[in-house]
Every structure is written in structure tokens, then in C-alpha cells.
């Protein structure tokens, strides 16, 4: 008789049905098993779209976690992979500022994924003192945010986060965040659907067809305004840009945009910018920083603060690229090697 005390093993299985709980699979010995949604992947984007990432007929590796007579074998696909917590110290440390993606929002704070399988809590008490907006209105799943790691609890596997301080790399730039403003600065962030740029030759999503790629890695911003003056925003945007196997040359002019919106409402203004990039011989990845010296935002009254506005940044992408980003698919920036489930398992 099988029991929970049996050694756990990694097996190969095939998806035969999608159920409310997750995947119904068949093992190579013809036994039926189940993989709950939470056990499909470390990656929150893959879990959110588990049916697309694990279509019928897909074959995958999974770890047996529970066996009982007369019941489906319980398996875990994510535990068959490396646990990102085992090597967290190699990539992250307390005090570090990192980029992350909001995966969930509660009244007490936002959950931010800093790497697949590593999600921390940005508690509302760790937001800037001037931020009085309800957390449920402040964040949306998919928002790309910049946070600071406050504490890593290895035993409980918990990460505490705080809003990252605004910084400037240009030593000659005026420290705009330190000015005595009439209120807080606008929220500045990357639009998730346009945060990455991935070209595919003939529209075929395969690693060999990846042309030029790009990702917005970091945005530093500050603002200044007093009395009835308009809000003036200065931004520095760090891009990571790549050249895949289907790229046709050593140079590429990327196009991106900056839009000013009323919070969660209409776009007030949108401007496009060109970013010419050259890839040195033998180098398929480069970094580039573009500075926007001034964005002017008119204010209706003296009491209108920067918190009423949002500044969004994104690549000029096609509808197909935007859909690729929304689906959470990823390809490496340099060689175009698949990192996610852009192709079936």
C-alpha cells in the first residue's frame, strides 16, 4: 500500500485535462495525478496563465508530494525545479534596491515579485509619508515598481519591502526630490504591457527568430513646483538592449514614449523619443541611459498636487508585442534563449 512515507521522486507526466483545482495528469505508469495551480510554477505570471503554459498534451517533470490509496497522486511542477530560496543570498541582500512586479494587492499592502518564486510584501506603512492614497487604488497587478529590501527571513521564507528612495546618477543634476514642493511628485512607472520589446522574425515566437530586444530596467525621477507653478519632472531611464540571432545589423533605433495621465483616468499628453543604439563587435547586449530634462504638467489650482498625476513610460510596441508581454512570456535579451513558456513544454 502506498503511503505518505514513501520517498518522493521526480516523474514525467502528461497533461490530460484542465480542472478547477489545476492540472489532471497521467504518469508514465498510467496512474492519474493532480497538480494544483499553486504548484504549477514559481513564476506568478505562469501560475496566472497556467492553462496556456500547460496545454493539453504537454509533458513536464513533477515531484511526487503525496500518495494515498484510492486518490490521485499529488505532484508539484515547481518543486521539480530549483527552489529560488536556496540561492537567494547570491542575488539579493537587505538594503538592496530592485525592480519588481506587483502580483497582488490587499488593503494592507502590495505583493511584489522580485524574481520568479521570490515575492515580498510592500506594507502600506512602508510607503512614503506623503502618500495618502488607498493601497487598493495605488497599485494594480502587473505594475512594475522599484522597491528596497528591508528584511529577508530565510526560515519563514518571507521578504519585507519598502518604497525605494529616488536617486540620481548624474552628480551635476539638481536634486529635485529635495526641493520644497507644493506637494508630492507624480507617480512614475513603466507600463507593464510596453515594458519590454521583443522582435520576432515573421511573427514566429521561437528563440531562433528573436531579433532586437529591450527592457526598461530603471526609472529615476524627481519634480519641482511651488505655489501655482506647473509641475516640472526630470527623468532618467535605464534601458537594457539586446541583439538576438535574427537581428540584421549592429545598430538599431528603438522608439519609446512618455505619457502623462490623470491617475487611473485619461491620457493628458504623450510624446515619443528615439533611442539609437550601436552594438560593438562581438557584443550582443548593451545598456543605455536617456535623460528627459523637463516634463511640464499644468495644475488646475494651487491645491492640485503631483499625486493627481501619473507618468508612464513604455516602448513603442505592436499589438502582438503587447500581448506577448501581457502573457508573461520572456526571452533572454541577448541570444533569444527562452526563459519561460513561450513555447510548449
Secondary structure, DSSP 8 states (H G I E B T S, - for coil): ---TTS---EEEEEEEEEETTEEEEEETTS-EEEEEGGGS-S-HHHHHTHHHHT-TT-EEEEEEEE--TTS-EEEESGGGS--GGGGHHHH--TT-EEEEEEEEEETTEEEEEEETTEEEEEEGGGS-TT--S-HHHH--TT-EEEEEEEEEETTTTEEEEEE-----S-TTS--GGGS--SS---EEEE-GGGSEEEEEGGG--SGGGEEEEEEEEEEEEEEE--TT--EEEEEEEEEEEEE-TT--SSEEEEEEEEEEEETTS-EEEEEEEEEEEE--TT--EEEEEEEEEEEEE--SSTT--GGGEEEEEEE---HHHHHHHHTT--B-TTT--B-SSSS--
